[in-house]
Amino acid sequence: FARELQAGIRRLGESEYDVILLDLNLKDSSGIQTLSKLRPHARSIPIIVLTGAYDEALGTKALQMGAQDYLVKGSFDHDALMRTIRYAIERMGQDEELRKILASITSILIGLDSQHLITHWNAVCESTFGIPEAQVIRKPVEECGIQWDFKRVLEAVLESRREDRTVRLDDLAFKRSDGK
């Protein structure tokens, strides 16, 4: 139990945890930024966000930012909490399996959500572009630090969504942030 985000982050390094119940309003952090600040420190731990009021948009945003589920404080009982925890742990395990599969792909693989925020950045991206995953996750793809023909990239993303298939961008010139 931690009343402050920084204290909670410190505790993550001291013990192993099965799940995190995260109140978005702590002494040193409030709102969805609390999840944003915590997620990089708890990549393999399922997070269930506790909100103060029923807010579908906030819950959806929390899920998009990597939470496994959310609950409204005061509107759930013991059984619902236990079920939510169990499902969150199960979903996290499925996410881990998917990450392992994606990590085995030897091509550049960038996952984007519907708002063009980066959701996946594989090791090939890290070595090719020289940018660690932690620097780009949840950022707009156009702000990831690569100089490339973004119009061509965006067209490929839109084609992929429209056709519901993978689109390859062969021979796409780019410049890394280090100038290479």
BELPEMO-V68452 format. One record per residue. N is the residue number from 1. PHI is phi in radians with two decimals (none if undefined). PSI is psi in whole degrees, -180 to 180 (* if undefined). D_FIRST is the distance of its C-alpha to the first C-alpha in Angstrom with 2 decimals. Layout:
n:N phi:PHI psi:PSI d_first:D_FIRST
n:N phi:PHI psi:PSI d_first:D_FIRST
This chain:
n:1 phi:none psi:129 d_first:0.00
n:2 phi:-2.42 psi:136 d_first:3.80
n:3 phi:-1.57 psi:-12 d_first:6.86
n:4 phi:-2.20 psi:144 d_first:9.23
n:5 phi:-1.06 psi:-46 d_first:10.36
n:6 phi:-1.08 psi:-37 d_first:11.94
n:7 phi:-1.15 psi:-41 d_first:9.12
n:8 phi:-1.10 psi:-42 d_first:7.42
n:9 phi:-1.09 psi:-42 d_first:11.03
n:10 phi:-1.05 psi:-42 d_first:11.59
n:11 phi:-1.13 psi:-28 d_first:9.03
n:12 phi:-1.06 psi:-31 d_first:10.96
n:13 phi:-1.42 psi:-10 d_first:13.94
n:14 phi:-1.69 psi:-26 d_first:12.86
n:15 phi:-2.55 psi:170 d_first:12.23
n:16 phi:-1.71 psi:142 d_first:13.31
n:17 phi:-2.22 psi:145 d_first:11.42
n:18 phi:-1.53 psi:-31 d_first:13.45
n:19 phi:-2.77 psi:154 d_first:11.95
n:20 phi:-2.09 psi:126 d_first:9.61
n:21 phi:-1.70 psi:112 d_first:9.28
n:22 phi:-1.94 psi:113 d_first:9.91
n:23 phi:-1.37 psi:130 d_first:10.79
n:24 phi:-1.33 psi:-11 d_first:13.82
n:25 phi:-2.03 psi:95 d_first:13.88
n:26 phi:-1.95 psi:173 d_first:11.61
n:27 phi:-1.06 psi:-37 d_first:13.14
n:28 phi:-1.93 psi:10 d_first:14.63
n:29 phi:-2.83 psi:144 d_first:15.34
n:30 phi:-2.50 psi:155 d_first:16.69
n:31 phi:1.33 psi:-168 d_first:18.47
n:32 phi:-1.10 psi:-20 d_first:19.20
n:33 phi:-1.11 psi:-25 d_first:19.13
n:34 phi:-1.05 psi:-46 d_first:15.33
n:35 phi:-1.13 psi:-43 d_first:15.90
n:36 phi:-1.02 psi:-40 d_first:18.91
n:37 phi:-1.31 psi:-31 d_first:17.21
n:38 phi:-1.41 psi:-41 d_first:14.44
n:39 phi:-0.88 psi:-43 d_first:16.89
n:40 phi:-1.09 psi:-22 d_first:18.94
n:41 phi:-1.60 psi:-8 d_first:16.14
n:42 phi:-2.40 psi:50 d_first:15.19
n:43 phi:-1.11 psi:-30 d_first:18.72
n:44 phi:-1.85 psi:12 d_first:18.65
n:45 phi:-1.96 psi:127 d_first:15.33
n:46 phi:-1.12 psi:138 d_first:15.77
n:47 phi:-2.05 psi:129 d_first:13.97
n:48 phi:-1.95 psi:120 d_first:14.14
n:49 phi:-1.50 psi:135 d_first:14.33
n:50 phi:-1.82 psi:120 d_first:13.82
n:51 phi:-1.85 psi:158 d_first:16.77
n:52 phi:-1.46 psi:-22 d_first:17.95
n:53 phi:-2.61 psi:157 d_first:21.44
n:54 phi:-1.14 psi:117 d_first:23.48
n:55 phi:-2.52 psi:96 d_first:24.49
n:56 phi:-1.02 psi:-40 d_first:26.12
n:57 phi:-1.13 psi:-42 d_first:26.68
n:58 phi:-1.15 psi:-43 d_first:23.06
n:59 phi:-1.08 psi:-44 d_first:22.08
n:60 phi:-1.10 psi:-43 d_first:24.97
n:61 phi:-1.08 psi:-41 d_first:24.08
n:62 phi:-1.07 psi:-42 d_first:20.52
n:63 phi:-1.13 psi:-42 d_first:22.28
n:64 phi:-1.11 psi:-29 d_first:24.81
n:65 phi:-1.58 psi:8 d_first:22.24
n:66 phi:1.91 psi:-1 d_first:20.79
n:67 phi:-1.25 psi:148 d_first:18.28
n:68 phi:-1.49 psi:-24 d_first:19.29
n:69 phi:-2.92 psi:176 d_first:19.00
n:70 phi:-2.54 psi:153 d_first:17.86
n:71 phi:-2.34 psi:149 d_first:17.47
n:72 phi:-1.61 psi:124 d_first:18.43
n:73 phi:-0.98 psi:134 d_first:16.12
n:74 phi:1.46 psi:-2 d_first:18.12
n:75 phi:-2.04 psi:18 d_first:20.59
n:76 phi:-2.41 psi:154 d_first:19.42
n:77 phi:-1.87 psi:-178 d_first:19.42
n:78 phi:-1.01 psi:-46 d_first:17.92
n:79 phi:-1.09 psi:-42 d_first:20.66
n:80 phi:-1.13 psi:-40 d_first:20.23
n:81 phi:-1.10 psi:-47 d_first:16.50
n:82 phi:-1.08 psi:-42 d_first:17.46
n:83 phi:-1.11 psi:-44 d_first:20.41
n:84 phi:-1.09 psi:-43 d_first:18.62
n:85 phi:-1.08 psi:-47 d_first:16.18
n:86 phi:-1.04 psi:-47 d_first:19.31
n:87 phi:-1.16 psi:-37 d_first:21.33
n:88 phi:-1.12 psi:-42 d_first:18.85
n:89 phi:-1.13 psi:-42 d_first:18.80
n:90 phi:-1.10 psi:-46 d_first:22.57
n:91 phi:-1.08 psi:-39 d_first:23.15
n:92 phi:-1.10 psi:-40 d_first:21.25
n:93 phi:-1.08 psi:-41 d_first:23.54
n:94 phi:-1.14 psi:-39 d_first:26.50
n:95 phi:-1.09 psi:-40 d_first:25.49
n:96 phi:-1.11 psi:-42 d_first:25.36
n:97 phi:-1.07 psi:-43 d_first:28.80
n:98 phi:-1.09 psi:-42 d_first:30.14
n:99 phi:-1.07 psi:-39 d_first:28.93
n:100 phi:-1.11 psi:-42 d_first:30.78
n:101 phi:-1.10 psi:-46 d_first:33.87
n:102 phi:-1.12 psi:-34 d_first:33.77
n:103 phi:-1.17 psi:-24 d_first:33.34
n:104 phi:-1.39 psi:-10 d_first:36.56
n:105 phi:-1.31 psi:131 d_first:38.59
n:106 phi:-1.65 psi:9 d_first:40.82
n:107 phi:-1.84 psi:164 d_first:41.48
n:108 phi:-1.11 psi:128 d_first:39.59
n:109 phi:-2.36 psi:115 d_first:37.18
n:110 phi:-2.09 psi:122 d_first:35.38
n:111 phi:-1.70 psi:139 d_first:33.52
n:112 phi:-2.25 psi:145 d_first:33.48
n:113 phi:-1.56 psi:-174 d_first:32.13
n:114 phi:-1.15 psi:-17 d_first:34.40
n:115 phi:-1.78 psi:14 d_first:33.80
n:116 phi:1.15 psi:25 d_first:34.77
n:117 phi:-1.51 psi:139 d_first:31.28
n:118 phi:-1.27 psi:125 d_first:30.91
n:119 phi:-1.91 psi:-21 d_first:28.76
n:120 phi:-2.54 psi:137 d_first:30.17
n:121 phi:-2.53 psi:100 d_first:31.77
n:122 phi:-1.36 psi:174 d_first:33.03
n:123 phi:-1.08 psi:-31 d_first:33.91
n:124 phi:-1.15 psi:-38 d_first:37.51
n:125 phi:-1.07 psi:-46 d_first:36.53
n:126 phi:-1.00 psi:-47 d_first:34.71
n:127 phi:-1.30 psi:-36 d_first:37.79
n:128 phi:-1.26 psi:-48 d_first:40.36
n:129 phi:-1.60 psi:-14 d_first:38.95
n:130 phi:1.26 psi:27 d_first:37.18
n:131 phi:-2.20 psi:121 d_first:33.96
n:132 phi:-1.18 psi:150 d_first:30.61
n:133 phi:-0.92 psi:-43 d_first:28.75
n:134 phi:-1.04 psi:-25 d_first:25.74
n:135 phi:-1.41 psi:-17 d_first:28.25
n:136 phi:-2.05 psi:-20 d_first:29.61
n:137 phi:-1.03 psi:133 d_first:27.04
n:138 phi:1.24 psi:12 d_first:26.80
n:139 phi:-1.81 psi:154 d_first:29.72
n:140 phi:-1.10 psi:139 d_first:33.15
n:141 phi:-1.04 psi:-31 d_first:35.50
n:142 phi:-1.26 psi:-11 d_first:38.08
n:143 phi:-1.95 psi:22 d_first:35.79
n:144 phi:-1.43 psi:-3 d_first:34.88
n:145 phi:1.67 psi:9 d_first:37.21
n:146 phi:-1.88 psi:134 d_first:40.11
n:147 phi:-1.63 psi:112 d_first:43.56
n:148 phi:-2.64 psi:177 d_first:45.15
n:149 phi:-1.35 psi:86 d_first:47.14
n:150 phi:-1.09 psi:-33 d_first:44.28
n:151 phi:-1.04 psi:-42 d_first:46.75
n:152 phi:-1.16 psi:-41 d_first:47.63
n:153 phi:-1.10 psi:-47 d_first:43.99
n:154 phi:-1.09 psi:-41 d_first:43.28
n:155 phi:-1.05 psi:-40 d_first:46.45
n:156 phi:-1.16 psi:-40 d_first:45.33
n:157 phi:-1.08 psi:-48 d_first:41.92
n:158 phi:-1.11 psi:-40 d_first:43.72
n:159 phi:-1.11 psi:-42 d_first:46.26
n:160 phi:-1.04 psi:-44 d_first:43.59
n:161 phi:-1.22 psi:-42 d_first:41.99
n:162 phi:-1.15 psi:-43 d_first:45.41
n:163 phi:-1.54 psi:-10 d_first:46.81
n:164 phi:0.94 psi:52 d_first:43.56
n:165 phi:-2.67 psi:163 d_first:44.18
n:166 phi:-1.26 psi:140 d_first:43.28
n:167 phi:-2.12 psi:130 d_first:45.32
n:168 phi:-1.68 psi:140 d_first:46.21
n:169 phi:-2.01 psi:88 d_first:46.96
n:170 phi:-1.43 psi:149 d_first:49.31
n:171 phi:1.02 psi:42 d_first:50.75
n:172 phi:-1.62 psi:113 d_first:48.36
n:173 phi:-1.27 psi:144 d_first:48.86
n:174 phi:-2.63 psi:162 d_first:45.89
n:175 phi:-2.24 psi:128 d_first:45.15
n:176 phi:-1.26 psi:165 d_first:41.96
n:177 phi:-1.15 psi:-21 d_first:40.27
n:178 phi:-1.52 psi:6 d_first:41.83
n:179 phi:1.60 psi:-9 d_first:45.25
n:180 phi:-1.30 psi:* d_first:46.06
